[in-house]
Structures are given as structure tokens and as C-alpha cells.
Amino acid sequence: LRYATFPIDFERFGTIQPKTHKDFNVGYIGTFDYSKMHKNFFSMSAAVDVPKIKFIICDHLDDIGKVKLEAQKYPSGNFQFMGFTENIKSILEVLDVFGYPLNANHYGSGEQAISEAMYAGLPVVAFSNPAEQEIISHNDTGILVDDEQSYVEAIKTLHFNSAERTRIGMNAHRHIIENFNPLQCFQKLESIYKEVMELNKESRTFKTLIENNNTSKN
């Protein structure tokens, strides 16, 4: 299997400068729906018992519906819904951790949200699903967990250890700079196309579940 990773638009983000903020902010940017995110997102988040924690959520929809209503079961102020946010740089600059717990069968692949958080120098905590394992090196450029309790403990550990947040965040930023710049990614894609063009051509027949009812003859 050969693939080229979608790059990070460095010009769009420019230099990300962390902004002073009073809470311990954990961010989630992306599709906020159980077709992708972990079914226990709220209970896991609420179980992270540390002072002044807040979960800032940016979704492409302004109305999250039933999922958003579920947040009302938990203490007021724990979850801040920002809706669609064009300038996510302003969000990344006030986060301490990027919490991205997806379900084991999610449909994502490149997970641009993870890469952008890493570019911002944030430690990402995610489940060790195949896509996330391709992007994150555990305990080096992020943290991968296998269960809900480990997710909770990882965020708690990062809260109490600012040096560890900085270490992982710097490693993540360096990794993105070295491997996700547009020129490098597009050159890799071009090399794959060139390699394919050199392969011997042959006709292939693919099985189908749909019967061909075209009985006409040429």
C-alpha cells in the first residue's frame, strides 16, 4: 500500500502563539457525531477530575442536536460549544491538550484535525485505532490509549505535568514540520503516479454483485 499524506497549510496557520487563559482547555475539532466519535465522549471527559477543566468543541454544524443535549447532564460550563469556527488558529492557541477520542470503527483516514493540532504544538490524546496509529507515535508525538480509563488518566497526567505537555507538543510540531510540508507531500504523490505509469499494463475484471442486464451485442 502506497499513500501520500495530505499536507498542512503552513501559510494558513503561520506562527501559532499560545495565549494566556484561566482554564485547563481540552479541545475537539471535527465531526461531533457518534458515527465518528467515541460513544462515551461525555462520560469520559467528565471523569477527568482536575481543577478548572473545560472541553472546547468546534463542529462543522451550528446545531449539534441530541449529542449536544447530552452535555446538559454534566456540570454547567464543562463543555463549551463553538459551532463552526473558520479561524481554528484562535482555538488552538488557547488549548492545553487536544482530546480526540474516536470509536474503533470510525470512517476517518488522514485525520487532518490531529495533524493541525500537532502543528500547533499540542499533545494529542487519541485511541489507538489504525488511522491514529499511522499519525501518532505513542509517548513521543502524542499519546495513544486502548480504553476509556486510560484516556482519562492520560489527560489527568498531562494536566499535572506541564513539562510533559511541552515535550510531546514540541515533538509533534517538529514531526509535522519535517513530514507534512506541502512540497514534500505533493512530490511523494507525484512519485507514486510516476511509479504506476511504469508498471506493465493489463486488463482487469472485477467481480460485481450487480448483474449486467445489457444483452445488446456490439
Number of C-alpha atoms within 10 A of each C-alpha: 2 6 9 16 19 16 20 19 13 15 7 9 15 10 11 13 13 17 11 9 11 8 14 17 24 25 24 24 25 18 16 21 16 14 13 17 18 20 15 14 19 19 15 17 22 19 14 18 12 14 9 11 21 19 23 23 21 22 18 15 14 12 12 15 10 9 15 14 9 11 19 13 9 13 9 9 14 17 22 15 17 15 17 16 16 10 10 15 19 15 20 28 18 20 26 26 24 26 29 22 27 24 19 15 12 15 11 12 12 15 15 17 16 25 23 24 27 28 27 24 30 32 32 31 28 24 24 20 17 13 16 24 15 11 21 22 15 17 15 17 25 25 23 23 18 12 11 18 12 16 23 20 16 19 25 16 14 18 21 11 11 11 11 16 21 16 17 23 25 19 20 27 20 16 19 22 15 9 14 22 16 16 11 15 18 16 12 16 17 13 13 14 11 11 10 11 10 8 8 6 8 5 4 6 5 4 6 7 5 6 6 7 6 6 6 5 4 3
